[in-house]
Amino acid sequence: MKALWIIYDIVLDEEIAGLLDEFDIAGYTRWPRLSGRGPKSGARLDNHVWPGANAAILTVQKDEVVEKIMARLQALRDEVGDKTGVWAMTAPALETLK
């Protein structure tokens, strides 16, 4: 099992929701409005000087599902460019509740 973190520009909400639906991901936690700065996408501090915001999703899935989602996320990033902001990372999920 792997934990998958997806951090993305909120303008991509529909695309990310569609991706989760595509893989039948029913269980996840979403942080709907985050601020921050990406090395290429720049600052999104959700204010009048630095408008825009990000969102984040955390889900724990089987390794093979995470690999497929990561491939789709890379394709999305390649499509929208790194200025829009899509980032994902994985971590081992060593234990989960039954």
Secondary structure, 3 states (H helix, E strand, C coil): CEEEEEEEEHHHHHHHHHHHHHCCCCCCEEEEEECEEECCCEEECCCCCCCCCEEEEEEEECHHHHHHHHHHHHHHHHHHCCCCCEEEEEEECCCCCC
